[in-house]
Amino acid sequence: MIRQIIALGGGGFSMEPDNPLLDDYILEQVEKENPKICFIGTASGDAEGYINRFYTHFNEKRCNPTHLSLFKGETDKIEKFILSQDIIYVGGGNTRNMLVIWKEWGLNNMLKKAYHNGILLCGLSAGSICWFEEGLTDSIPNQLNKLDCLGIIKGSNCPHFDGEKERQDIYKDKIRSGEMKKGIACDDGVGLHFVNEKLEDIISSRADAYAYSFSSDNGKIKEIKLNPIRL
């Protein structure tokens, strides 16, 4: 069973409505003519506008879009619903709140089960860092902090690396000090494609966007710039 995660530093339908490259790439990874793709907008409080943008975008593509709302409680058979999908697409927002709510509903374990059943997991920002052991999050206003996440992928993750400049120094400092595990940061428009927990490809919808690998060596930061495949 092939297990896949595609973690986007930023981009996709909610940030680049006129640039479909990342979302098209996600759909192409499922070998079905019309894959079922479910949007989970917990991090935004299931904002109606966000959900509507998802449908506007994916209704134009070869897929069957749907969504799961935990705030409006549209189904009591959540696990059955999740396991019937081909792709789970997690939106951005407050990662800390999202993970607390997922745990309360048991969705964290349902998503892990979906992953091991071969359902592709993906998302941007909150929907990127949630799959790692740790992420750098702005869930508390005016702060950037380490957050323990689901731990499917080893190490840490930082999205919006070029879009929010203050993230760069803080992420490096936390890895240098040992507060955060080694990891990968992604510019907006860059995605990390993991297959069976191994980084298979780095992709980008933009010409000048990159990913960066960071680790600590005796208190010194080690940085490697990673060139993505330009879609």
C-alpha positions as CSV (number, residue, x, y, z in Angstrom):
1,M,0.0,0.0,0.0
2,I,1.5,3.3,-1.1
3,R,1.3,6.0,1.6
4,Q,1.5,9.6,0.4
5,I,1.6,13.1,2.0
6,I,1.9,16.4,0.0
7,A,2.7,19.3,2.3
8,L,2.5,22.8,0.8
9,G,4.3,25.7,2.3
10,G,1.6,27.9,0.7
11,G,-0.3,28.2,-2.5
12,G,-3.0,26.1,-4.0
13,F,-6.6,27.2,-4.6
14,S,-6.8,29.4,-1.5
15,M,-3.6,31.5,-2.2
16,E,-3.1,31.1,-5.9
17,P,-6.6,30.9,-7.5
18,D,-5.2,31.5,-10.9
19,N,-2.3,29.1,-10.6
20,P,-3.7,25.5,-10.5
21,L,-0.4,23.7,-10.7
22,L,-0.1,22.4,-7.2
23,D,-3.7,21.3,-6.9
24,D,-3.5,19.6,-10.4
25,Y,-0.3,17.8,-9.2
26,I,-2.2,16.5,-6.1
27,L,-5.0,15.1,-8.2
28,E,-2.6,13.4,-10.6
29,Q,-1.1,11.3,-7.8
30,V,-4.3,9.3,-7.4
31,E,-4.8,6.7,-10.2
32,K,-8.5,7.3,-10.6
33,E,-10.3,9.2,-13.3
34,N,-12.4,11.2,-10.8
35,P,-10.9,10.9,-7.3
36,K,-12.9,11.8,-4.3
37,I,-11.3,14.8,-2.6
38,C,-12.4,16.0,0.9
39,F,-11.6,19.4,2.2
40,I,-11.2,19.8,6.0
41,G,-11.3,23.5,7.1
42,T,-11.2,23.0,10.9
43,A,-8.2,25.4,11.2
44,S,-10.3,28.3,9.8
45,G,-13.4,27.4,11.9
46,D,-15.0,25.8,8.8
47,A,-15.2,29.3,7.3
48,E,-18.0,29.2,4.7
49,G,-16.0,31.4,2.3
50,Y,-13.1,29.0,2.4
51,I,-15.2,26.0,1.7
52,N,-16.9,27.8,-1.1
53,R,-13.6,28.6,-2.7
54,F,-12.7,24.9,-2.5
55,Y,-15.8,23.9,-4.4
56,T,-15.5,26.7,-7.0
57,H,-11.9,25.5,-7.7
58,F,-12.4,21.8,-7.7
59,N,-15.8,21.6,-9.3
60,E,-14.0,22.6,-12.5
61,K,-11.7,19.6,-12.3
62,R,-11.9,15.9,-12.8
63,C,-12.7,14.9,-9.3
64,N,-15.6,14.6,-6.8
65,P,-15.2,17.3,-4.2
66,T,-16.7,17.2,-0.7
67,H,-15.9,18.6,2.7
68,L,-16.0,17.7,6.4
69,S,-17.2,20.3,8.9
70,L,-16.7,19.5,12.6
71,F,-18.4,22.8,13.6
72,K,-21.7,22.2,11.8
73,G,-21.6,18.5,12.4
74,E,-23.0,17.3,9.0
75,T,-22.4,13.6,9.7
76,D,-22.1,11.3,12.7
77,K,-20.2,8.7,10.7
78,I,-17.0,10.6,10.4
79,E,-14.6,7.7,10.1
80,K,-16.6,5.9,7.5
81,F,-16.8,9.2,5.5
82,I,-13.0,9.9,5.8
83,L,-12.1,6.3,4.8
84,S,-14.3,6.6,1.7
85,Q,-12.2,9.4,0.2
86,D,-9.2,9.3,-2.1
87,I,-7.6,12.6,-1.0
88,I,-7.9,14.6,2.2
89,Y,-7.0,18.3,1.7
90,V,-6.5,20.3,4.9
91,G,-6.8,24.0,4.8
92,G,-4.8,26.7,6.6
93,G,-5.6,28.6,9.8
94,N,-5.0,28.1,13.5
95,T,-3.1,24.8,13.7
96,R,-3.2,24.6,17.5
97,N,-7.0,24.9,17.6
98,M,-7.3,22.5,14.7
99,L,-5.3,19.7,16.5
100,V,-7.2,20.2,19.8
101,I,-10.5,19.8,18.0
102,W,-9.3,16.8,15.9
103,K,-8.2,15.0,19.1
104,E,-11.6,15.7,20.7
105,W,-13.4,14.1,17.8
106,G,-10.8,11.4,17.3
107,L,-10.1,12.7,13.8
108,N,-6.3,12.6,14.4
109,N,-6.5,8.8,14.6
110,M,-8.9,8.6,11.7
111,L,-6.5,10.5,9.5
112,K,-3.6,8.2,10.4
113,K,-5.8,5.2,9.6
114,A,-6.7,6.8,6.3
115,Y,-3.0,7.4,5.5
116,H,-2.2,3.7,6.2
117,N,-5.2,2.7,4.0
118,G,-3.5,4.6,1.1
119,I,-5.6,7.8,1.1
120,L,-3.4,10.7,0.1
121,L,-3.1,13.4,2.8
122,C,-2.3,17.0,1.8
123,G,-2.7,20.6,2.6
124,L,-1.1,24.0,3.1
125,S,0.2,25.9,6.1
126,A,-1.7,24.3,9.0
127,G,-2.5,21.5,6.6
128,S,1.3,21.1,6.0
129,I,2.8,21.2,9.5
130,C,0.1,19.0,11.0
131,W,1.6,15.8,9.4
132,F,5.1,16.3,11.0
133,E,6.4,15.7,14.5
134,E,6.7,19.5,15.0
135,G,5.8,22.7,13.3
136,L,6.4,26.4,13.6
137,T,3.0,28.0,14.2
138,D,1.5,31.4,14.6
139,S,-1.5,30.0,16.4
140,I,-0.9,32.4,19.3
141,P,-1.2,36.0,18.0
142,N,2.1,37.9,17.6
143,Q,4.1,34.8,18.4
144,L,5.8,32.0,16.5
145,N,6.1,28.8,18.5
146,K,6.9,25.1,18.3
147,L,3.8,22.9,18.1
148,D,3.7,19.1,18.6
149,C,1.8,17.6,15.7
150,L,0.6,14.2,14.4
151,G,4.1,12.8,13.8
152,I,3.5,10.9,10.6
153,I,6.6,12.5,9.1
154,K,9.7,12.7,11.2
155,G,11.2,16.1,12.0
156,S,9.8,19.6,11.8
157,N,8.2,21.9,9.2
158,C,7.9,25.6,8.6
159,P,5.5,27.0,5.9
160,H,5.4,30.5,4.4
161,F,9.2,30.8,4.6
162,D,9.5,33.6,2.1
163,G,6.0,35.0,2.6
164,E,6.5,35.8,6.3
165,K,10.1,36.9,6.8
166,E,10.1,36.7,10.6
167,R,9.8,32.9,10.3
168,Q,13.2,32.5,8.9
169,D,15.3,33.6,11.9
170,I,13.0,32.1,14.5
171,Y,12.9,28.7,12.8
172,K,16.7,28.6,12.5
173,D,17.1,29.7,16.1
174,K,14.8,27.0,17.4
175,I,16.6,24.3,15.5
176,R,20.1,25.7,16.4
177,S,19.2,25.7,20.1
178,G,17.7,22.2,20.0
179,E,14.2,23.4,20.8
180,M,12.9,22.1,17.5
181,K,14.0,19.0,15.6
182,K,15.7,19.3,12.3
183,G,13.4,19.9,9.4
184,I,12.4,21.5,6.1
185,A,11.0,25.0,5.5
186,C,9.0,25.8,2.3
187,D,8.5,29.0,0.5
188,D,4.9,29.8,-0.7
189,G,4.2,27.8,-3.8
190,V,6.5,24.8,-2.8
191,G,5.3,21.4,-1.9
192,L,7.0,18.3,-0.3
193,H,5.8,15.0,-1.7
194,F,6.4,12.1,0.7
195,V,6.0,8.5,-0.3
196,N,6.0,5.9,2.5
197,E,7.4,8.6,4.8
198,K,10.4,9.3,2.5
199,L,10.8,12.7,0.7
200,E,10.2,11.7,-2.9
201,D,10.0,15.0,-4.7
202,I,9.9,18.7,-4.1
203,I,7.6,20.7,-6.4
204,S,6.9,24.3,-7.1
205,S,4.3,26.4,-8.8
206,R,6.6,29.4,-8.9
207,A,9.8,30.2,-10.7
208,D,11.7,31.6,-7.7
209,A,10.5,29.5,-4.7
210,Y,12.5,26.9,-2.8
211,A,12.7,24.5,0.1
212,Y,15.4,24.6,2.8
213,S,16.7,21.8,5.0
214,F,17.9,22.8,8.4
215,S,19.8,20.9,11.1
216,S,22.0,21.7,14.0
217,D,25.7,20.8,14.2
218,N,27.3,21.5,17.6
219,G,25.1,24.6,18.1
220,K,25.6,25.8,14.5
221,I,22.8,25.8,12.0
222,K,23.4,23.8,8.8
223,E,21.3,25.0,5.9
224,I,20.8,23.3,2.5
225,K,18.9,25.0,-0.3
226,L,16.7,22.5,-2.1
227,N,15.8,23.1,-5.7
228,P,12.2,21.9,-6.6
229,I,10.8,20.5,-9.8
230,R,9.1,23.5,-11.5
231,L,5.6,22.4,-12.5
